Amino acid sequence: MLKGNTMNEKPEWLKKITNLPEINTTMKFFGGHQQWVPYGWTAERETHFAFEIMIILAGTQHTDFDSRTYDFHAGDILLIPPGISHENSCVSTEGMRYFCVHFDMDDPGIQQNLLMYCPIQLRKDNIQFVKIEKILATYVELLAHTNFSLQEKLLVEKLLIELVICLLDYAAYEQEKIEASDNSSLILAKSIADTIQKNFRTFTEYPLEENRSLLSMGTIAEAMNISESTMLKVFKRVYSVSPKQYLDQLRYNESKFLLHQPTLSISEIAEVVGYQNLAHFSRQFKRWSSMSPKEYRDLNKMKVVKE
């Protein structure tokens, strides 16, 4: 009889050769639909816990975020990050048709790349735009079905993986452009994002009281030798969110990842992502995801059991 964790241990010979990476990422896909809406239609303001990607198929959509507004036309693709409050409405007299879907993954690295380098309106001059557009068009074609076979369900999942890969390639292309750019605002905004991300990572590795100032916007602005108001203005212009909202998105992503680790208590997770008060963390997590940390953890336990 095998005892302990013998089944999980790699033999010595296997440790000495190159192995493909182990995959343990959970991806979710939901709410995919297309709809025609008349002039004056408005969707209730919402904030969701997943990414939302949308393509305008005909007409014009007006989208109101907390700090900026956009008009999107036929052929435009939007990528709305988690936690961003927004309200959509149709402003074209002929009506509007759109397709949208929500997706989420528990890999913080993927989420951080999308947050940092994918704008709300994807740029058509990015070489990945056409590939993303084709994937969304295939989703729209699949909506012609009323019942989905096992093969079609697997195709939906395959397309999601392809979509995320294309978005990561989109982000890599944008990163190269920023690094080669002489646009001072782009360079400064990226430096701010890099600093927030680096400080947050340092804190999660060493969540000590003396490191808590790393999460302060004032500390970050001071380290970059700029005022907080300048930091806010430049960052919002490039990323459409405030530096604080960006930090909150990193905290939320990390929280979801850590809640999949059964050996960590929720209070330990709260401390790791920078909350001194468990109740405060629980309230904030519920604002992000519409469920408490315990509910989120229990829901994912149930999914693992079913699988």
C-alpha positions as CSV (number, residue, x, y, z in Angstrom):
1,M,0.0,0.0,0.0
2,L,1.2,3.5,-0.9
3,K,1.7,5.8,2.1
4,G,1.8,9.5,2.6
5,N,2.4,11.6,-0.5
6,T,4.4,8.9,-2.4
7,M,2.1,9.2,-5.5
8,N,2.8,12.9,-5.7
9,E,6.6,12.7,-5.6
10,K,8.6,12.9,-8.8
11,P,11.2,10.2,-9.4
12,E,14.8,11.5,-9.4
13,W,15.3,10.8,-13.1
14,L,12.2,12.9,-14.0
15,K,13.5,15.9,-12.0
16,K,16.7,15.9,-14.1
17,I,15.0,16.4,-17.5
18,T,13.0,19.2,-19.0
19,N,9.3,19.0,-18.3
20,L,6.4,20.9,-19.7
21,P,4.9,23.3,-17.2
22,E,2.1,22.0,-14.9
23,I,-1.2,23.7,-15.6
24,N,-3.5,24.5,-12.7
25,T,-5.3,27.6,-13.9
26,T,-9.0,27.9,-13.6
27,M,-10.7,29.9,-16.4
28,K,-14.4,30.9,-16.4
29,F,-16.5,32.0,-19.3
30,F,-20.1,33.2,-19.0
31,G,-22.8,35.6,-20.2
32,G,-21.9,35.3,-23.9
33,H,-24.7,36.8,-26.0
34,Q,-25.6,39.2,-28.8
35,Q,-28.5,41.6,-28.8
36,W,-30.1,44.3,-30.9
37,V,-31.3,47.3,-28.9
38,P,-33.2,50.4,-30.0
39,Y,-32.2,54.0,-29.7
40,G,-32.3,55.2,-26.1
41,W,-31.7,51.8,-24.6
42,T,-29.6,51.9,-21.4
43,A,-28.1,49.0,-19.4
44,E,-28.1,49.5,-15.7
45,R,-24.8,50.6,-14.3
46,E,-22.8,47.6,-13.2
47,T,-19.5,46.5,-11.7
48,H,-18.5,42.9,-12.3
49,F,-15.7,40.6,-11.0
50,A,-14.6,39.4,-14.4
51,F,-13.2,40.9,-17.6
52,E,-15.9,41.8,-20.1
53,I,-15.0,41.9,-23.9
54,M,-17.5,43.4,-26.3
55,I,-17.6,44.1,-30.0
56,I,-20.0,46.6,-31.5
57,L,-21.6,44.9,-34.6
58,A,-23.7,47.8,-35.8
59,G,-24.6,51.3,-34.5
60,T,-23.0,53.3,-31.7
61,Q,-22.7,52.7,-28.0
62,H,-22.1,55.4,-25.4
63,T,-20.3,54.0,-22.3
64,D,-20.0,56.1,-19.1
65,F,-17.3,55.1,-16.7
66,D,-16.7,56.9,-13.4
67,S,-14.1,59.3,-14.9
68,R,-14.4,59.1,-18.7
69,T,-17.0,58.5,-21.4
70,Y,-16.5,56.9,-24.8
71,D,-18.5,56.5,-28.0
72,F,-17.9,53.1,-29.6
73,H,-18.9,52.4,-33.2
74,A,-19.3,49.3,-35.4
75,G,-16.1,47.3,-35.5
76,D,-14.8,48.6,-32.1
77,I,-13.8,46.1,-29.4
78,L,-13.9,47.0,-25.7
79,L,-12.1,45.2,-22.9
80,I,-13.6,46.3,-19.5
81,P,-11.5,45.2,-16.5
82,P,-12.9,43.8,-13.3
83,G,-14.1,46.3,-10.7
84,I,-14.7,49.2,-13.2
85,S,-18.2,50.7,-12.9
86,H,-19.8,51.4,-16.2
87,E,-23.1,52.1,-17.9
88,N,-23.9,51.4,-21.6
89,S,-26.5,53.1,-23.8
90,C,-27.4,53.1,-27.5
91,V,-27.1,56.6,-29.1
92,S,-27.6,55.7,-32.8
93,T,-31.1,56.3,-34.2
94,E,-31.0,53.1,-36.2
95,G,-30.4,51.1,-33.0
96,M,-27.3,49.0,-32.1
97,R,-26.2,45.4,-32.2
98,Y,-23.4,44.0,-30.0
99,F,-21.9,40.8,-28.7
100,C,-20.3,40.5,-25.3
101,V,-19.0,37.9,-23.0
102,H,-17.4,37.7,-19.5
103,F,-14.3,35.7,-18.7
104,D,-12.0,35.3,-15.7
105,M,-8.9,33.4,-14.7
106,D,-7.2,32.8,-11.3
107,D,-3.7,33.5,-12.6
108,P,-2.6,36.9,-11.2
109,G,0.2,37.2,-13.8
110,I,-2.2,37.0,-16.8
111,Q,-4.6,39.5,-15.2
112,Q,-1.8,41.9,-14.4
113,N,-0.6,41.9,-18.0
114,L,-4.1,42.5,-19.3
115,L,-4.7,45.3,-16.8
116,M,-1.4,47.1,-17.6
117,Y,-1.2,46.9,-21.4
118,C,-4.8,46.4,-22.7
119,P,-6.8,49.6,-22.9
120,I,-10.5,49.8,-22.7
121,Q,-10.8,50.3,-26.4
122,L,-8.5,47.9,-28.2
123,R,-6.5,49.6,-30.9
124,K,-6.9,48.4,-34.5
125,D,-3.3,49.1,-35.4
126,N,-2.2,46.3,-33.0
127,I,-1.4,43.2,-35.0
128,Q,-3.5,41.0,-32.7
129,F,-6.7,43.0,-33.2
130,V,-7.8,41.0,-36.3
131,K,-7.2,37.7,-34.5
132,I,-9.3,38.8,-31.6
133,E,-12.0,40.0,-33.9
134,K,-12.1,36.6,-35.7
135,I,-12.5,34.8,-32.4
136,L,-15.4,37.0,-31.4
137,A,-17.0,36.5,-34.8
138,T,-16.8,32.7,-34.3
139,Y,-18.6,33.1,-30.9
140,V,-21.3,35.1,-32.7
141,E,-21.7,32.3,-35.3
142,L,-22.0,29.7,-32.5
143,L,-25.0,31.6,-31.2
144,A,-27.0,30.3,-34.2
145,H,-27.2,27.0,-32.3
146,T,-29.9,26.3,-29.7
147,N,-28.4,23.2,-28.4
148,F,-24.6,22.7,-28.0
149,S,-22.9,19.4,-28.6
150,L,-19.9,18.3,-26.5
151,Q,-17.6,19.2,-29.4
152,E,-19.1,22.7,-29.6
153,K,-18.8,23.2,-25.8
154,L,-15.1,22.2,-26.1
155,L,-14.8,24.7,-29.0
156,V,-16.1,27.5,-26.8
157,E,-13.4,26.6,-24.2
158,K,-10.7,26.3,-26.9
159,L,-11.7,29.8,-28.3
160,L,-11.4,31.2,-24.8
161,I,-7.8,30.0,-24.4
162,E,-7.1,31.4,-27.9
163,L,-8.7,34.7,-26.9
164,V,-6.6,35.0,-23.7
165,I,-3.4,34.1,-25.7
166,C,-4.2,36.8,-28.3
167,L,-4.9,39.4,-25.5
168,L,-1.5,38.5,-23.9
169,D,0.2,38.9,-27.4
170,Y,-1.7,42.2,-27.8
171,A,-0.3,43.3,-24.4
172,A,3.2,42.3,-25.3
173,Y,3.0,44.3,-28.5
174,E,1.8,47.3,-26.6
175,Q,4.5,46.9,-24.0
176,E,7.2,47.0,-26.8
177,K,5.6,50.1,-28.2
178,I,5.6,51.9,-24.8
179,E,9.2,50.9,-24.1
180,A,10.3,52.2,-27.6
181,S,8.1,55.4,-27.3
182,D,9.3,58.9,-26.6
183,N,5.8,59.8,-25.3
184,S,6.6,61.0,-21.7
185,S,3.0,60.4,-20.5
186,L,3.0,56.8,-21.6
187,I,6.5,56.2,-20.1
188,L,5.5,57.8,-16.8
189,A,2.2,55.9,-16.5
190,K,4.0,52.6,-17.2
191,S,6.6,53.5,-14.5
192,I,3.8,54.2,-12.0
193,A,2.1,50.9,-12.8
194,D,5.4,49.0,-12.6
195,T,6.1,50.7,-9.2
196,I,2.7,49.8,-7.8
197,Q,3.0,46.3,-9.0
198,K,6.6,45.9,-7.6
199,N,5.6,47.4,-4.3
200,F,2.6,45.2,-4.0
201,R,4.6,42.1,-4.8
202,T,7.2,43.0,-2.2
203,F,4.5,43.5,0.4
204,T,2.7,40.2,-0.4
205,E,6.1,38.4,0.1
206,Y,6.9,40.3,3.3
207,P,3.6,41.6,4.8
208,L,5.2,43.4,7.7
209,E,4.1,46.7,9.3
210,E,7.3,48.5,8.2
211,N,6.4,47.6,4.6
212,R,2.8,48.9,4.7
213,S,3.9,52.3,3.4
214,L,4.7,50.6,0.1
215,L,1.0,50.5,-0.6
216,S,0.6,54.2,-0.1
217,M,0.0,56.4,-3.2
218,G,1.9,59.2,-1.4
219,T,4.9,57.0,-1.0
220,I,4.8,55.9,-4.6
221,A,4.5,59.5,-5.9
222,E,7.3,60.6,-3.6
223,A,9.6,57.8,-4.8
224,M,9.0,58.9,-8.4
225,N,9.5,62.6,-7.5
226,I,6.1,63.7,-8.7
227,S,3.0,65.0,-6.9
228,E,0.0,62.7,-6.2
229,S,-2.2,64.9,-8.4
230,T,0.2,64.6,-11.3
231,M,0.4,60.8,-10.8
232,L,-3.4,60.6,-10.7
233,K,-3.8,62.7,-13.9
234,V,-1.2,60.9,-16.0
235,F,-2.2,57.4,-14.9
236,K,-5.9,58.0,-15.5
237,R,-5.2,59.4,-19.0
238,V,-3.4,56.3,-20.0
239,Y,-5.1,53.5,-18.1
240,S,-8.6,55.0,-17.5
241,V,-8.4,54.0,-13.8
242,S,-6.8,55.7,-10.8
243,P,-3.6,54.3,-9.3
244,K,-5.6,53.3,-6.3
245,Q,-8.1,51.4,-8.5
246,Y,-5.2,49.6,-10.2
247,L,-3.8,48.6,-6.8
248,D,-7.2,47.3,-5.8
249,Q,-7.4,45.2,-8.9
250,L,-4.0,43.7,-8.0
251,R,-5.3,43.0,-4.5
252,Y,-8.5,41.4,-5.8
253,N,-6.6,39.2,-8.3
254,E,-4.2,38.0,-5.6
255,S,-7.1,37.4,-3.1
256,K,-8.9,35.2,-5.6
257,F,-5.7,33.2,-6.2
258,L,-4.9,32.8,-2.5
259,L,-8.5,31.7,-1.7
260,H,-7.8,28.6,-3.8
261,Q,-5.1,27.7,-1.3
262,P,-6.9,25.7,1.4
263,T,-4.0,26.0,3.9
264,L,-4.4,29.8,4.2
265,S,-7.1,31.2,6.4
266,I,-9.1,34.2,5.2
267,S,-7.6,36.4,7.9
268,E,-4.1,35.4,6.7
269,I,-5.1,36.3,3.1
270,A,-6.4,39.7,4.2
271,E,-3.1,40.4,5.9
272,V,-1.1,39.3,2.8
273,V,-2.9,41.7,0.5
274,G,-2.6,44.6,2.9
275,Y,-5.8,44.7,5.0
276,Q,-5.3,45.0,8.8
277,N,-8.9,44.4,9.5
278,L,-10.6,41.2,8.4
279,A,-14.1,42.8,8.3
280,H,-12.8,45.6,6.0
281,F,-11.3,43.0,3.7
282,S,-14.5,41.0,3.6
283,R,-16.6,44.1,2.8
284,Q,-14.2,45.1,0.0
285,F,-14.0,41.6,-1.5
286,K,-17.8,41.6,-1.6
287,R,-17.8,44.9,-3.4
288,W,-15.5,43.4,-6.0
289,S,-17.2,40.1,-6.5
290,S,-20.7,40.3,-5.0
291,M,-19.8,37.5,-2.6
292,S,-17.8,37.2,0.6
293,P,-14.3,35.6,0.6
294,K,-15.9,32.6,2.4
295,E,-18.6,32.3,-0.2
296,Y,-16.1,32.6,-3.0
297,R,-13.9,29.8,-1.4
298,D,-16.9,27.5,-0.7
299,L,-18.2,28.0,-4.3
300,N,-14.8,26.9,-5.7
301,K,-14.6,24.0,-3.3
302,M,-18.0,22.8,-4.7
303,K,-16.7,23.1,-8.3
304,V,-13.6,21.0,-7.5
305,V,-15.8,18.3,-5.8
306,K,-18.0,18.2,-8.9
307,E,-15.1,17.9,-11.2
